[in-house]
Amino acid sequence: MQAKQLTQDLKDCLAAEALLDPSLAHSVFRHRPELWTLAEQFALQFYDRYVQADTVAATFGEFPFSPRLMRYALQDMILSTACYIAYRSTSDAVVTLAHVRQAADRIQMFITRHGVDAIYRIYFVIMGEDFLQPFQHYKDVTEAEVLQGLRHHPIAPERLDHMLMVAMATQMVRLKPRGAERCIQLTKLGATHLRWIREMQAAAGYDTIRTTMSMVYQLDEVHDWEAVCEAVFPEGVAMRGRFVEWAGIDGAKQVLEVSYGSGALTFDRRLQQALDRDGRLVTVDAAGVMPSLANHPLYRQGRMEVRQAPAGRLPFADGVFDACLGSVFLTHTDVRQMIAEMRRTVRVGGVVALVYVLHFDFQLPFLRDWFDPVFRLARIRPRTRNATPRASAAHEVAAWFHEAGLHHVQWKEDTVLWRVDRPEYMIEYLLRGVRWLQRLLMSLPWDDRRSMVLELIDRGRDACRHWGPRDRTLEIPVAMVKGMRVTGM
């Protein structure tokens, strides 16, 4: 298998705004038989139309071909894409028959352009990770646990026996007797293969989409996003309004927002007011998912575009925007590269502005007790439990603006209150917007991931009963920094 080809397959999938994620598909649709059946019917139609028995060897190359796995791949891709479409339009991933039909149309276009074999290869990459991950996590998994699906939720047991046979045949796992039981163990080749799969997903940016969409099945209920932000940051709208006003972009015709994450800045009314009457807003984030997009007035007016791309590689020509705004909160984004790209995309005379969390202390007793399971999972020692970005002062962030070639750099410090009254809202906020936590949870098998999220919600409720309102309100320092591009070089 060629890493270059598989990485390109994953990139093509994202470019087509499609998704193949068996964990997502089986989580969301296992209790929706009408949607499951419709996707299965589409998968059979595609199989009959595009898979020819006499050309299997030429079409699928070195991949071991299974008609059953091909149909699984098609069905899971339709279901995953339907969920992706639903989440992008409503943010709650409530999938309808119309979403499944729209997904089927999108998959058919993907097959026409890239071939059905690309879907089969993607399935091997994604399903391969989901199948091998529990063996890495638990070390010894009994054969009975595999065949009953006890360690591979939510994948149906009838699919796992086939995956086990493929994994055994390709020497990714081995069978080892242990007393009266037989255990399945990950081989060195399997561990290498698992690491290789993860590297390919990261190179393609596919892991970011999977991580973002995992929030859908990690939570029992997805709340209205604006209500979540208001509960977590009661003064957040006012702070973001001060930032946009201070950036001085009123009357801008073309505005780019970078690394919008959960969309808090995008949905701020002050940003909409700053645009010219006929102005246009473009938002870009590595995840490419914007909560409640259909409800945004600029989107309904055709004046807003959402793009998927990393902040360090913006897919725009030089000097096309009047202003570029960004926000960084509890993330490991390469902020220096992000600022350099922001500077490149604005015109001469254009403004680059960033709001940046300077410090967030997880050593506070309230948070230390609450998030102890996460710290233990990440193997973070008690005295180093700090998830702050690297900068420690506003002038350091300002220095990065000078380093990127921006002029007339100004900075000011501000604060934002973070209040914890409803732990389920706080956990949802973190799962939607904090990448390091998302990726940490993705290192766990599906069932353990869900258990961890539910445990955090329960521990948060206990912490709220134990600690008073003052202890549960944090004043978080932020820096606002802005600069101007004065040359074309």
URQUI-V683042 format. One record per pair of residues at least 6 apart in sequence whose C-alpha atoms are under 7 Angstrom apart, sorted by sequence separation. I is the first residue (numbers start at 0). J is the second residue. D is the distance in Angstrom with one decimal. If there is no record, write none. Layout:
# URQUI-V683042
i	j	d
I	J	D
I	J	D
This chain:
# URQUI-V683042
i	j	d
12	18	6.4
28	34	7.0
86	92	4.3
134	140	6.4
144	150	6.3
145	151	7.0
148	154	6.9
166	172	5.9
167	173	6.1
175	181	5.6
176	182	6.1
200	206	5.1
259	265	6.9
293	299	6.8
297	303	5.4
308	314	6.9
361	367	5.8
390	396	6.5
419	425	6.8
430	436	6.9
28	35	6.2
85	92	4.9
148	155	6.6
174	181	6.6
175	182	5.1
430	437	5.8
85	93	6.3
148	156	4.9
174	182	5.7
175	183	6.3
400	408	6.9
440	448	5.7
85	94	5.7
147	156	5.4
174	183	4.9
342	351	6.3
82	92	5.6
146	156	5.7
173	183	5.7
174	184	6.5
341	351	6.5
172	183	6.4
173	184	5.4
397	408	6.7
82	94	6.0
172	184	5.4
173	185	6.5
81	94	6.6
85	98	6.5
146	159	6.1
172	185	4.5
173	186	6.4
397	410	6.5
84	98	6.7
145	159	6.9
146	160	5.9
171	185	6.3
172	186	5.1
171	186	5.6
81	98	5.0
133	150	6.4
171	188	5.8
172	189	6.2
393	410	6.7
81	99	5.0
133	151	6.9
171	189	3.9
287	305	6.9
323	341	6.1
287	306	5.8
393	412	6.7
287	307	4.0
78	99	6.6
81	102	5.0
130	151	6.9
286	307	6.1
77	99	6.7
80	102	5.5
251	273	7.0
252	274	6.1
280	302	6.3
281	303	5.6
282	304	6.3
283	305	5.9
284	306	6.7
285	307	5.3
323	345	6.6
362	384	5.9
250	273	5.9
251	274	5.2
252	275	5.2
259	282	6.7
279	302	4.7
280	303	4.8
281	304	4.8
282	305	4.9
283	306	4.7
284	307	5.3
285	308	4.6
322	345	6.0
361	384	5.7
362	385	6.7
46	70	6.5
249	273	4.2
250	274	5.2
251	275	5.3
259	283	6.5
260	284	6.2
278	302	6.9
279	303	5.8
280	304	6.5
281	305	6.0
282	306	6.1
283	307	5.6
284	308	5.5
285	309	4.3
320	344	6.2
321	345	5.7
361	385	5.2
77	102	5.5
239	264	6.6
248	273	6.2
249	274	6.0
250	275	4.2
252	277	6.9
253	278	5.9
254	279	6.4
255	280	6.0
256	281	6.3
257	282	6.1
258	283	5.9
259	284	5.8
283	308	6.2
284	309	6.0
285	310	6.8
311	336	5.2
318	343	6.3
319	344	5.8
320	345	4.5
321	346	6.0
360	385	5.5
361	386	6.8
77	103	5.6
243	269	6.7
252	278	4.1
253	279	5.1
254	280	5.0
255	281	4.8
256	282	4.7
257	283	5.2
258	284	4.5
284	310	6.5
311	337	4.7
317	343	5.4
318	344	4.6
319	345	5.7
320	346	5.9
359	385	6.9
360	386	7.0
43	70	6.6
243	270	6.2
251	278	6.6
252	279	6.0
253	280	6.2
254	281	6.2
255	282	5.7
256	283	6.3
257	284	6.3
262	289	6.2
310	337	5.2
313	340	6.5
317	344	4.6
318	345	4.3
319	346	5.8
322	349	5.3
323	350	6.3
324	351	5.9
325	352	6.4
326	353	5.5
327	354	6.5
328	355	6.4
359	386	6.4
42	70	5.9
261	289	6.8
262	290	6.8
312	340	6.9
316	344	6.3
317	345	6.8
318	346	3.7
321	349	4.8
322	350	4.6
323	351	4.9
324	352	4.9
325	353	4.8
326	354	4.8
327	355	5.0
328	356	5.4
359	387	5.1
77	106	6.7
240	269	5.4
261	290	6.9
311	340	6.2
315	344	6.6
318	347	6.8
321	350	6.7
322	351	5.9
323	352	6.4
324	353	5.7
325	354	6.5
326	355	5.8
327	356	6.4
358	387	5.0
357	387	6.8
358	388	6.9
426	456	6.7
42	73	5.1
236	267	6.5
357	388	6.6
42	74	5.1
357	390	6.2
358	391	6.7
423	456	5.5
357	391	5.6
422	456	5.7
39	74	5.5
357	392	6.4
38	74	5.5
422	459	5.1
422	460	6.0
38	77	6.2
141	180	6.8
142	181	5.7
38	78	6.5
141	181	5.7
142	182	5.4
141	182	4.1
142	183	6.0
140	182	5.4
141	183	5.8
139	182	5.9
140	183	5.4
420	463	6.9
139	183	6.2
140	184	6.8
139	184	5.6
72	118	6.7
138	184	6.3
72	119	6.2
69	119	6.0
72	122	5.6
134	184	6.0
135	185	6.3
24	75	5.8
134	185	5.6
258	310	6.0
419	471	5.4
257	310	6.2
418	471	5.9
419	472	6.4
21	75	5.7
24	78	5.4
418	472	4.4
20	75	6.8
24	79	5.0
417	472	5.7
418	473	6.3
19	75	6.2
20	76	6.9
23	79	6.2
416	472	6.7
417	473	5.0
19	76	4.3
59	116	5.8
329	386	6.4
331	388	6.9
416	473	5.6
417	474	6.4
18	76	6.0
58	116	6.4
329	387	6.0
330	388	6.6
416	474	4.7
20	79	5.8
329	388	6.2
415	474	5.8
416	475	6.1
19	79	5.5
414	474	6.3
415	475	5.3
0	61	7.0
18	79	5.6
19	80	6.8
38	99	6.7
414	475	5.4
415	476	6.6
18	80	4.9
34	96	6.2
41	103	6.8
131	193	6.9
338	400	6.7
414	476	4.4
17	80	5.1
342	405	7.0
413	476	5.9
414	477	5.5
335	399	6.1
339	403	5.0
413	477	5.3
128	193	5.9
255	320	6.6
338	403	6.7
412	477	5.8
413	478	6.1
49	115	6.7
224	290	6.9
254	320	5.7
259	325	6.9
412	478	4.6
253	320	5.0
254	321	5.9
255	322	6.4
256	323	5.7
257	324	6.2
258	325	6.2
259	326	6.8
411	478	5.9
412	479	6.1
128	196	6.7
253	321	5.4
254	322	5.0
255	323	4.7
256	324	4.8
257	325	4.8
258	326	6.6
410	478	6.9
411	479	5.3
252	321	6.6
253	322	6.9
254	323	5.8
255	324	6.3
256	325	5.6
410	479	5.5
411	480	6.6
251	321	5.8
410	480	4.3
251	322	6.9
409	480	5.8
410	481	6.4
124	196	6.1
409	481	5.5
408	481	5.6
409	482	6.4
248	322	6.6
408	482	4.2
211	286	6.4
407	482	5.4
406	482	5.5
407	483	6.1
405	482	5.5
406	483	5.2
207	285	6.5
208	286	4.9
405	483	5.4
406	484	6.3
207	286	5.4
405	484	5.2
406	485	6.7
400	482	6.8
397	480	6.1
370	455	6.9
393	478	5.2
369	455	7.0
369	458	5.7
369	459	5.7
369	462	6.4
15	109	6.7
365	462	6.7
365	466	6.9
19	122	7.0
330	433	6.2
329	433	6.0
330	434	6.0
20	125	6.6
21	126	6.6
330	435	6.4
365	470	6.8
246	352	6.0
365	471	6.9
8	117	6.0
9	121	6.6
8	121	6.7
5	120	6.9
359	475	6.4
358	475	6.7
358	476	6.2
357	476	5.7
356	476	6.2
357	477	5.1
356	477	4.3
357	478	6.5
355	477	5.4
356	478	6.4
92	215	6.9
354	477	6.7
355	478	5.1
354	478	5.6
355	479	6.5
354	479	4.6
353	479	5.8
354	480	6.5
26	153	5.9
353	480	5.3
25	153	5.8
352	480	5.6
353	481	6.4
25	154	6.1
352	481	4.1
91	221	5.7
351	481	5.5
352	482	6.6
22	153	6.3
350	481	6.9
351	482	5.4
22	154	6.8
350	482	5.9
351	483	6.2
350	483	4.7
349	483	5.7
350	484	6.7
348	483	6.0
349	484	5.7
348	484	5.3
347	484	5.1
348	485	5.4
346	484	7.0
347	485	5.2
347	486	5.7
347	487	6.1
342	484	6.5
261	431	6.0
261	432	5.2
260	432	5.6
238	415	6.6
235	415	6.3
234	415	6.5
234	416	6.3
233	416	6.9
232	416	5.9
232	417	5.0
231	417	5.6
232	418	6.4
231	418	5.4
231	419	6.3
27	216	6.7
23	213	6.8
26	216	6.1
6	199	5.4
10	203	5.3
23	216	6.8
6	200	6.9
9	203	6.0
231	425	6.2
6	202	6.9
9	205	6.4
2	199	6.8
6	203	5.6
227	424	5.5
90	290	4.4
87	288	5.6
89	290	6.6
90	291	4.9
227	428	6.8
87	289	5.7
89	291	4.6
87	290	6.1
88	291	5.8
89	292	6.6
86	290	7.0
87	291	6.9
88	292	5.3
89	293	6.4
87	292	6.3
88	293	5.1
214	430	6.0
214	431	6.6
211	431	6.6
210	437	6.1
210	438	6.5
210	441	6.7
217	449	5.1
217	452	6.6
246	481	6.5
242	479	6.7
152	445	6.1
152	446	5.9
133	444	5.7
132	444	6.3
